[in-house]
Structures are given as C-alpha cells and as structure tokens.
Amino acid sequence: MFKLRLREERGKTITDWLDSSHTFSFAQYFDPFNMGFSDLRVINDDIIKPEGGFDFHSHANMEIISIVLDGELSHKDSSGGSEILKPGDIQVMSAGSGITHSEFNPSPTNYSRFFQIWILPNKKNLPPSYNTKHFPKNKMENKMKLIVSGNGKDGSLKIHQDAKIYRCFINSDITVSYDIPPNRKLWIQVANGAIEVGSNILETGDGISIIDERGYLDINGVDKESDFLLFNLRNLTL
C-alpha cells in the first residue's frame, strides 16, 4: 500500500528568519493523522535566512539527524562540540538524558536548507553524544547509500534504534531497486527533483509511505537529477 504525503499538505512554521515545513506534527502544528511513522517522529524541511538560526534549546531521548541540503549550518552544543556543516555532511545527535544545542546559518548572504529528522530511541536516558560524517555525492549517484543505521553498517552513522536511512541522487530515466524486507515499513522523502514510486510521481517536499508490499521496489528518476531519502523502519503502528 502506497500513501502520498504531498508537500502542500505539510504543516508550516514561518518567522522572520525561518521557513519550516513539517511532514509530521511538530511544535504548534498538530495533525492527529500525521503524528509520525513507526519510530520516525519528525521530518522538518528547514530554510534559514542569512545569519538566522535556532538559539540554544534542549532535547532529550531523541535521535536527531541533520542533513544539509544547501548552504551551511553552524552547530554548537553543551558537550563542547562546535562545527560548520556543509552539503554532504550528516550529523547524528543522540540527545539521551539531555543536551542543549544551537543551529545557525553563518552566511551573511546565502540561505541554508537542511532536513532535521527525529527518530525515537530504543532506550531512554542514554549518555548524550553526536557524530558527523561527510558522504561524497559520487558514492550516492544512481545507487542508494546507507547513511544512518542501528549498527553502523557500511560506514553509516549509528543511532540507537532499529532503523536505516539511505540517500540517493538519481538521474532521469534511471531506475534503482530496493528489496523490501519482510515485516518492515518504508518511507521515502524527496529533497530535490522528482521521482516515480509505485506509479506515483513525487516532487520536492513530497513523501510516501509504503506498507505491506513485497519484492523489489523500483524508484525511477524523473528530473535530470533528484535527491531522495529512503527510511527502513520497524513495522509499528503510529
């Protein structure tokens, strides 16, 4: 079963420095029919104006993944961590028992865009931690690259949950296939471009859930180049 979550259906938060689109309920946006998907709790598509950003704020008991799509993102946290993330950089932060951090666009002229993804952890109150890794684009061209997992397989960043995230840059008229594991749920989110999944065309910002399907899932490139994420998640009802 395929179910589309179109970009215009997402919730919105707009301030003088932020344009954020929420695939699932978040902050003041509440939709009882879109509270999350399995252990996947948040996909926020954040656009930050030059020199804007999130001041220090706290999280606990959440696996937080940041994927920079355009521009730069300056990260600081209460563990002493400080770095500037660029496209291709992916950061995993295990909030655990509690961590405070900030995220800013350091550029005075360019916008920054990134995905902020939250996944529920398999244990509460773990020691907070974070890690960042750069994934070269050529390792993800017309093939899916495992970037986040519960066991750190194939050089992926490790989180405290039985979940996998793949990324792919796919060209037009190219097909990549994914063997759907039994008793799992899939979510696909398009970062840029357009793809075809199960006879559905997904464009930038669109998502789709895939439940109770078997065999190989074919994902076809539609635009000259498209960028998408695939989530492999536990078969939970949420």
N, C-alpha and C positions, 0 to 999 in steps of 0.2 A: 504494500500500500504506500502510495506517494501522496504527501500533503504539502502544498506550497505555502510558504510564508513570504508574501510579497513585500518588497521594500517599503511601499507606501502604507502598509498595514502596521509598521513598527511604531512604537512609542517614540516621543521626542522630548528632549531637553535642550532648550536654546537659551543661552545667556549672551552677554556682551562679548564673551571670548570662546564659547563652546557651542558646537552644533553636534549633538549626540543622538544617534538612533538606536533604539533598544529592541532587539529581537524578542526578548522576554521581559516580563515585569521587572521594573527596576526603579528605585527611588520613588518619585511621586507618580510614576506611570504604573498602573495596576490593571492587569488583564487576567481574570481567573482562568481563562482558557489557554493562556501562554505564560505559565509560571516557570517553565524550564522544560528540559527534555532529558530523561534519565538523570544522570549526575551532572549534566550540563545546565548550569543555572543562569549564566549571563553571556550574551554576545553584544557588546556595545561597539558601535562604529563611531568613533570619536574624531571630530575635526576641531583642532585647536588653532586659534588665531595667533599671529606672531606675538611672542612674549607673554602669552596667556598660559594658564595651566591650573592644575589641582594643587592647592596648598596642602600642607601636612594633614593627613587624616589616617584613621586607624581601621584595620581589618583583623578578623580572627577566624580561624577554622574555615579557610577557603584556599583553594589552589588558584592563583591568579596568573594568567598568561597574557603578556603584551606582545603584539606583533606589529611592528612599524611598517606602514604601507607607503607613506610619503613623508618627506621632511625628517626632522629629528625630534627625539624625546629625551629630556633630561630627567634622570631618576636619582632620587636620594631617599634613604630610609634610616630608621632608628638603629640598624645594626652597623651603621657607618658606611654602608655601600653608597657609591656615587659614580654615575657613568652617563654617557650620552648614547642613546640607541639610534641606529640608522636603519634604512631599509635592508632587509635580510637578517637583522638582529631579532632574536626572540628571547624574551625573558620569562622565566618561571619564578614566581614568588610564592612560597608556602607560608601563609600568614600564621598558621598554627595557633599558639597560645596568645598571639597578638603582635602586630607590627605596625609601625607608623611610617608612612612614606609620602612623597610628593612627586608629581609628574608635570613638567613644564616644557613648552616649546621654546628653545633657546634662541631661535632665529628672530631678528627684528623685522624681517621682510616676508618669510615664507610660511605657509600654513603647514601644520603637521596633522597627519591622519594615521590612526592606529586602531586595531582591534583590541579591546580589553575583554578577556574571556575568563569566566569564573567556573570552576568545577568543584563540586563538593568532595572533601577528602574522605578517605576510608577510616581515619582515626582523628579524634579531637585532641586539641591542646598539644600538638607536636611542637618541637622547637622551631621557631621561625627560621627561614632560610631563603636564599634566592640564588639563581644562576642564570647566566646569559650565554648564548651561543650564536655565532653567525652561520647562516646556512646559505652558501653560494647559490645564486639563481640557476646556474648551469646544472646543478645537481637535481633540480626540480622541473626541468624543461621536458614537457611531454611524458612525464612519469611522476608518480606520487612518491613523495619522500616523507618518511616518518620523522616528525619533528618533536613530538611530545608523546610520552608513554608512561606506563606504570612501572616499567622495568629498565628504562634507558636503552632499549634495544636499538642497534644500528646507529649509535651515536645520538639518539634523541635525548631531549631534556626530560628528566624524570620528575613525575608528580606522584602524590600519594593517593592514587586511585586507579582502578582497572579501566583505563580509557586510553585511546590512541587518537592523535591528531596527525593527519597527513596534509601536505601542501603540494600544489601542482600549478605550474604555468603551462597552459595548453594552447597550441596554435589551432587555427581554423582547419577543419577537415581532418583533424587528428582524433583518434579515439583511445582513451585509456580505460582499462577494465579493472574492476576490484572484485575479488572473490568474497562474497558476503558470508561471514562466519555464521554458524548456527546460533540461534538464541541471542542475537545481538540487534541493536538499533543503530541506524546511521543517520547523521545529519550532514548536509552539505551547505556551505555558506560561500557565496560569491563575493570576492573582494573587488574585482575589476573585470570588465568584459562581459561575455555571455557564453553559456554552455547549455547543452541539451542533456537532460537526465530523464529517462523513462518517458519520452515523448513530451516532456515539459521543457520550455525554454526559460532559463534563469538568467537574469541580468544583474548588474552591480547592485549589491544590497539584498538580493533575494536569497531565501533559504528554502530547504526542502527536507522533510523528514521521510525516512524510509524504514518501514516496519513490516515484518512478516514476509519479506522477499527472500528468494533463494537463488543460488547460482551466481553468475557473473553480472555485475552492474557496469554497464557501458556509459561512459561520460564523454560526450562529443564536444570538441571545440567549435564555437560559432564565430566569435570575433577573431581578428588577426592574432591577438594574444589575450588570454584570460587567466585570471588568478583565482583559485578557489581552495577552500579547506574542506576536508572530509573528517568527520568525527565518528569513531567506532566506540560505542558505549554499551553498558550493561542493559539488559532487557528489563528495565524497571518502568513502572507506570508513574508519571508525574504530571 
